[in-house]
Amino acid sequence: MSNENLYREAVATKLQQTTRRHFLQGCTTGMGAMWMAMQQHADAASRHQPIHDSQNPLSPLPSPLPGKAKRVIYLHMIGAPSQLELFDYKPDLKRLDGKDTPQSFLEGKRFAFIQGTPKMLGPQYPFAQYGESGAWVSDRFPHFTKHVDDVCFIKTMQTDQFNHGPAQLMVHTGQARMGYPSIGSWTTWGLGTENENLPGFFVLLSGGRQPRVGKALWSGGFLPSVYQGVQCRSQGDPILNISNPDAVSRDRRRTMLDTLNRLNQRNNETFGDPETLTRIAQYEMAFRMQAAVPEAMDIRDEPAHIHTMYGTEPGKESFANNCLLARRLAERDVRFIQLFDWGWDSHGAGKDEALNEGFKDKCKQVDQPISALLTDLKQRGMLEDTLVIWSGEFGRTPMRENRGGSEMRFIGRDHNPGAFTLWMAGGGVKPGYSHGETDAVGYSAAENPVPLRDFHATLLHLLGFDHNKLSYPFQGLNQKLTGVQPARVIHDILA
């Protein structure tokens, strides 16, 4: 008997031995699998879980609820800028400058660089009111003052994390531990993206260093890896391996990919594994990205007046360049654009960290580009459905740090999780509005405290999600961005 006949006989015997139970339980095309798939889809729909096309996991999806924001640009100042030198003006703190800190401010509190009894520290820069809203802003942000009537301030943000790394994780993942999806990953998992040639979640870095916890801030966590952030570089290829090797032309790459796709398609027909179709889709997207990413990331074709407005310098790493890139990505319908700018840790260890030296430089680096971004989005009619967010990871104390009680040449403030300022613009938030009030010295929330989970619930609401229903099963729980504690949407800040 030939080898072919032996093979056919073996297959026939195997089929005869296949029971009905085996067919229902094990066959991916069986009734059991079909029933399970239907149940999973029904369950996902009831929890507002997105149901993705297996061949294109980033295909755009409608939001379950009406949402004002179609995309997000998040500007995170790594290191936590002092709200008392930017947006939270406290004249009483100015009068207390140089006096001993009350013991009630110190008892039961943890500090990084405060020992003994520190001196109170008044605002280091003059403030004034701007716009019809009368928002208080210091002279460190002169360009930004033109936009206060477009901005919604939250003065009473709170976190339960004291150190930079865990606090940054809390802001961007809702958890102080690594391994959880970032806001950008939740957003692209829930809504996909409208540009099939670009990733749905971009990450842009400036300031010369990465955040302390690195890529955990834009991780997909337990969500499928396709929803994690894609980090771009300011020099060389914007994304690693985006260019073909020198000896490989685009036509040759297309031929190679077609051959690989045929093999994957044959594998799918044999085994019916949906991940195979996803793999094909990802290879195709990578091929399209090779043309789309370099074009989107090249700011040299912008007109001269745009470069002047942003203060950009093509070819260099800068926050200004990243703000212009954010606008370019937003107009190409990228869903979530995350900017991290390092260098805002306002201690008094040296001139680069101090409020009276390094702080000035950081403010000068970001003020004009932020103003330009808001202007640019507004003049293009994009601010209405683009949510722009600015924040650090916690606030700063109203007392001066004193490492061992010694007087230091450089002035700094310590970490303060009890109150910090976050602002938003566009995307359905109330313009020219300030929410919450801190106490007389800006140390803690006096009215309308806003825990981070409430901010996350509000962000999801603006995107068209119920934070209680957007969940993903992991480790026996339906995991949510807002965690297990009660969270509420801040309706007062909605337009």
Sequence and secondary structure as in RCSB ss.txt:
>XXXX:A:sequence
MSNENLYREAVATKLQQTTRRHFLQGCTTGMGAMWMAMQQHADAASRHQPIHDSQNPLSPLPSPLPGKAKRVIYL
HMIGAPSQLELFDYKPDLKRLDGKDTPQSFLEGKRFAFIQGTPKMLGPQYPFAQYGESGAWVSDRFPHFTKHVDD
VCFIKTMQTDQFNHGPAQLMVHTGQARMGYPSIGSWTTWGLGTENENLPGFFVLLSGGRQPRVGKALWSGGFLPS
VYQGVQCRSQGDPILNISNPDAVSRDRRRTMLDTLNRLNQRNNETFGDPETLTRIAQYEMAFRMQAAVPEAMDIR
DEPAHIHTMYGTEPGKESFANNCLLARRLAERDVRFIQLFDWGWDSHGAGKDEALNEGFKDKCKQVDQPISALLT
DLKQRGMLEDTLVIWSGEFGRTPMRENRGGSEMRFIGRDHNPGAFTLWMAGGGVKPGYSHGETDAVGYSAAENPV
PLRDFHATLLHLLGFDHNKLSYPFQGLNQKLTGVQPARVIHDILA
>XXXX:A:secstr
  HHHHHHHHHHHHHHH  HHHHHHH TTSHHHHHHHHHHHHHHHHTT    BTTBTT     SS  S SEEEEE
EEET   GGGTT   HHHHHTTTSB  GGGTTT   SSB SS BB   SS EEEETTTTEEEETT TTGGGGGGG
EEEEEEEE S  SHHHHHHHHHHSSSSSSS  HHHHHHHHH  S TTS SEEEEEESSS  TTGGGGG  TTS G
GGS EEE SSSSSSTT S  TT  HHHHHHHHHHHHHHHHHHHHHH  HHHHHHHHHHHHHHHHHHHHHHHH GG
GS HHHHHHHT  TTS  HHHHHHHHHHHHHTT SEEEEEEE     SSSTTTSTTTHHHHHHHHHHHHHHHHHH
HHHHTT GGGEEEEEE SSEEEEEE BGGG   SS  EEEETT EEEEEESTTB TTEEE EE TTSSSEEES E
EHHHHHHHHHHHHT  TTT  EEETTEEE TT SS     GGGB 
